[in-house]
Amino acid sequence: MTSNSLFKHRTFMRFWIGQMASSLAFQMLMVGLGWQIYNLTDSALSLGLVGLARYLPQLVLTLYAGHVADNHDRHRIMMQCRLVLTLSIAVLAVTSVLGIITPAIIYGCCVVMGTARAFEMPATQAMVPNIVGADLLAPALTWTASGREATTIVGPALGGVIYIFGAGALYGSSTLLCLLSAVILANLRYRHEARTKQPVTLDSMLGGLRFTWRNPVIFGSISLDMLAVLVGSVTALMPIVARDILETGPWGLGLLRSAPAVGAVLMSVYLAWRPVKRTVGVKMFVAVAVFGSMTIVFGLSETLWLSILSLLIMGAADMVSVVIRSTLVQLETPDEMRGRVSAVNSIFISTSNQLGEFESGVMAAWLGVVPAIIVGGVGTLGVVALWVYWFPSLVKRDYLDMRPAASDTNDVKGKAGEPDRKTGESSAGA
């Protein structure tokens, strides 16, 4: 199956367009939140608190949300969450237009957004295999990721321009895009498998965690991404870098936020032409190491062009890691577990993004912006080194689709305690 077959899949294309509209709204929103909260408080810590306010609800609710996604209609969950997101952005728009917005209102809306995304992310991620099937899963995830990154190019730049007319204009535009997304996705059809609903129990909610923990390929890949981005995140500090180091305005911040996505989209086009087929484990680790190295370069840069270049390379490297990790997680997980495993994956992603923003804000407040960024890049390289040692089966992973080489099938399955490349689990038991 090729990407051409994917484009003929009407249901997926409708899903893709709806998701892109929502992603564009979110990327525009992030520029406004960062610039507005920093202007209101003039505090690096407040930038971190914006990320923390979105993260905490996801941390608390996501495991339950995964249970809900495995026991209820995932499309209905997605739609309800999309409407809540629309309303929360509308509150930001109205309060900004009226001139009554405060940091407390921003933090409160971020909590509501985090709550909605806690339920939306597991349901949405688990829907993709139901929409396209296993044969088209890898290209579907590649194009979903590349489309999302494309909105990260357009969104921040467009958001920076619209912000010239005021925060209310920016939030109003984001509200309309989010509402458009809900309309596009309203009548989406996909293969919903009705199952006997399980009661809400601690054992059921923790099922995704147990499955993830027992599969070194899944756990190793998502934990690598989480910690690498957690310690190496620079997104929350971009308003400070743009204003105080590079001495530019909202348009410059938009360019900085767009740069990683430009690199990611270029890489996704390359991956569509030359998909990752072999030595996927090694390539994922190399990509994360490049991400950490470019973080250090970004921290040392004092010119806009070098900062943008380093972010471009970071985005390209991250796309390689995202495609490999996302495909591995979906292919290794049975459908009846996808909601809960996607919930675990969402926690890891939210931890790396939102908590990463908080961590970088705290580090910048303690050490200064430049030392905080450099320490983060070094920390990412340290995580790579540790994960290479702790997850040898992930390093040795060859195929995305888990096919063992014919010459070593007996050897892989015959050695007790070594990972089975087909299941990702130890032959000695978990």
Residue pairs with C-beta under 8 A, 6 or more apart in sequence:
1 135
1 136
1 139
2 139
3 139
3 142
3 143
3 272
5 136
6 12
6 132
6 136
6 139
6 140
6 143
7 13
9 131
9 132
9 136
11 131
11 188
11 189
11 190
12 131
12 132
12 136
12 140
14 184
14 185
14 188
15 127
15 128
15 131
15 185
15 188
15 190
16 143
16 144
16 147
17 184
18 181
18 182
18 184
18 185
18 188
19 124
19 144
19 147
19 148
19 181
19 185
20 147
20 148
20 150
20 151
21 177
21 178
21 180
21 181
21 184
22 82
22 85
22 177
22 178
22 181
23 147
23 148
23 151
23 152
23 155
24 151
24 154
24 155
24 158
24 177
25 89
25 155
25 173
25 174
25 175
25 177
25 178
25 181
26 151
26 155
26 174
26 178
27 151
27 152
27 154
27 155
27 156
27 159
27 257
28 155
28 156
28 158
28 159
28 162
28 170
28 173
28 174
28 177
29 89
29 92
29 159
29 170
29 171
29 174
30 155
30 156
30 159
30 235
30 257
31 155
31 156
31 159
31 160
31 163
31 170
31 250
31 253
31 254
31 257
32 92
32 159
32 163
32 167
32 170
32 171
32 174
33 50
33 92
33 106
33 110
34 47
34 50
34 236
34 238
34 239
34 253
35 163
35 167
35 239
35 250
35 253
36 96
36 101
36 106
36 167
37 46
37 47
37 50
37 103
37 106
38 46
38 47
38 239
38 240
38 243
40 46
40 101
40 102
40 103
40 106
41 103
43 365
44 237
44 240
44 361
44 364
44 365
44 369
45 361
45 362
45 365
46 103
46 361
47 236
47 237
47 239
47 240
47 357
47 361
48 236
48 357
48 358
48 359
48 360
48 361
48 362
48 365
49 107
49 358
49 361
50 106
50 107
50 110
50 236
50 357
51 236
51 353
51 354
51 355
51 356
51 357
51 358
51 361
52 354
52 355
52 357
52 358
53 107
53 108
53 110
53 111
53 114
54 110
54 111
54 113
54 114
54 117
54 350
54 354
55 114
55 350
55 351
55 353
55 354
55 355
55 358
56 111
56 114
57 111
57 114
57 115
57 118
58 114
58 115
58 117
58 118
58 121
58 346
58 347
58 350
58 354
59 347
59 350
59 351
60 118
61 115
61 118
61 119
62 118
62 121
62 122
62 343
62 344
62 346
62 347
62 350
63 205
63 206
63 208
63 209
63 340
63 343
63 344
63 347
64 200
64 205
65 118
65 119
65 121
65 122
65 123
65 343
65 346
66 122
66 205
66 208
66 339
66 340
66 341
66 342
66 343
66 344
66 346
67 198
67 200
67 204
67 205
67 339
67 340
67 343
68 77
68 119
68 122
68 123
68 339
69 77
69 119
69 122
69 123
69 126
69 338
69 339
69 340
69 342
69 343
70 126
70 195
70 198
70 336
70 337
70 338
70 339
70 340
71 195
71 197
71 198
71 339
72 197
73 192
74 123
74 124
74 126
74 127
74 130
74 192
74 339
75 123
75 127
75 185
75 188
75 190
75 192
77 119
77 120
77 123
78 120
78 123
78 124
78 127
78 185
79 182
79 185
79 186
80 119
81 116
81 117
81 119
81 120
81 123
82 116
82 120
82 178
82 181
82 182
82 185
83 182
84 112
84 115
84 116
85 113
85 116
85 117
85 120
85 178
86 175
86 178
86 179
86 182
87 112
88 109
88 112
88 113
88 116
89 109
89 113
89 171
89 174
89 175
89 178
90 171
90 175
91 105
91 109
92 101
92 105
92 106
92 109
92 167
92 171
93 168
93 171
93 172
93 174
93 175
94 168
95 101
95 105
96 166
96 167
96 168
96 171
97 166
97 168
97 172
101 167
114 350
114 354
117 350
118 346
118 350
121 342
121 343
121 346
121 349
121 350
122 339
122 340
122 342
122 343
122 345
122 346
123 339
123 342
125 330
125 338
125 342
125 345
125 346
126 335
126 338
126 339
126 342
127 190
128 137
128 140
128 141
128 144
128 330
129 137
129 330
129 335
129 338
130 190
130 191
130 192
130 193
130 335
131 140
131 190
131 191
132 140
134 331
137 327
137 330
137 331
138 275
138 323
138 327
138 400
139 272
139 275
141 323
141 326
141 327
141 330
142 268
142 271
142 272
142 275
142 323
143 268
143 272
145 264
145 268
145 319
145 322
145 323
145 326
146 264
146 265
146 268
146 269
146 272
146 319
149 260
149 261
149 264
149 265
149 268
149 315
149 319
150 261
150 265
151 261
152 257
152 258
152 260
152 261
152 264
153 258
153 261
153 262
153 265
154 258
155 257
155 258
156 253
156 254
156 255
156 256
156 257
156 258
156 261
157 251
157 254
157 255
157 257
157 258
158 254
159 170
159 174
159 254
160 250
160 251
160 252
160 253
160 254
160 255
161 251
161 254
162 169
162 170
162 173
163 169
163 170
163 250
164 250
193 335
195 336
198 204
204 340
205 340
207 337
207 340
208 337
208 339
208 340
208 341
208 342
208 343
208 344
209 344
211 218
211 333
211 337
211 340
211 341
212 218
212 219
212 222
212 341
212 344
212 345
213 219
213 430
214 425
214 430
215 332
215 423
215 424
215 425
216 391
216 393
216 394
216 419
216 424
216 425
216 426
217 328
217 332
217 393
217 394
217 397
217 419
217 424
218 328
218 329
218 332
218 333
218 341
218 424
220 387
220 390
220 391
220 393
220 394
221 284
221 324
221 325
221 328
221 329
221 394
222 325
222 329
222 344
222 345
222 348
222 349
223 348
223 387
224 284
224 285
224 288
224 321
224 325
224 383
224 384
224 387
224 391
224 394
225 288
225 321
225 322
225 325
225 348
225 349
225 352
226 348
226 349
226 351
226 352
227 352
227 383
228 288
228 291
228 292
228 352
228 380
228 383
228 384
229 352
229 353
229 356
229 380
230 351
230 352
230 355
230 356
230 359
231 356
231 359
231 375
231 376
231 379
231 380
231 383
232 291
232 292
232 295
232 356
232 376
232 377
232 379
232 380
233 352
233 353
233 356
233 357
233 359
233 360
233 376
234 241
234 295
234 298
234 299
234 360
234 373
234 376
235 257
235 353
235 356
235 357
235 360
236 356
236 357
236 358
236 360
236 361
237 360
237 361
237 364
237 369
237 372
237 373
238 253
238 256
238 257
239 253
240 364
240 369
241 256
241 307
241 369
242 248
242 249
242 252
242 253
242 256
243 249
243 253
244 369
245 302
245 369
245 370
246 252
246 256
246 302
246 303
246 304
246 307
248 304
252 304
255 304
255 308
256 307
256 308
256 311
259 307
259 308
259 309
259 311
259 312
259 315
260 311
260 312
260 314
260 315
260 318
261 315
262 312
262 315
263 311
263 312
263 313
263 314
263 315
263 316
263 317
263 319
264 315
264 316
264 318
264 319
264 322
265 319
266 312
266 316
267 315
267 316
267 317
267 319
267 320
268 319
268 323
271 319
271 320
271 323
276 283
276 320
276 323
276 324
276 400
277 399
277 400
278 398
278 399
279 398
280 324
280 328
280 397
280 398
280 399
280 400
281 394
281 395
281 396
281 397
281 398
282 395
283 320
283 324
284 320
284 321
284 324
284 325
284 394
285 384
285 387
285 388
285 395
287 317
287 318
287 320
287 321
287 324
288 317
288 321
288 380
288 383
288 384
289 380
289 381
289 384
290 313
290 314
290 317
291 314
291 317
291 318
291 321
291 380
292 377
292 378
292 379
292 380
292 381
292 383
292 384
293 377
293 381
294 310
294 311
294 313
294 314
294 317
294 377
295 310
295 314
295 373
295 374
295 376
295 377
295 380
296 373
296 374
296 377
296 378
297 306
297 310
297 377
298 307
298 310
298 311
298 314
298 373
298 377
299 370
299 371
299 372
299 373
299 374
299 376
299 377
300 370
300 374
301 307
301 310
324 400
327 400
328 397
328 400
329 341
329 342
329 345
330 338
331 400
331 401
331 402
332 402
332 424
333 341
333 342
360 372
360 373
360 376
363 371
363 372
363 375
363 376
364 372
366 372
367 375
387 394
388 395
393 418
393 419
393 421
393 424
397 421
398 405
398 421
399 421
402 421
402 422
402 423
402 424
403 422
404 412
404 421
404 422
412 418
412 419
412 420
412 421
412 422
413 420
413 427
414 427
415 427
416 427
416 428
417 426
417 427
417 428
418 426
418 427
419 425
419 426
419 427
420 426
420 427
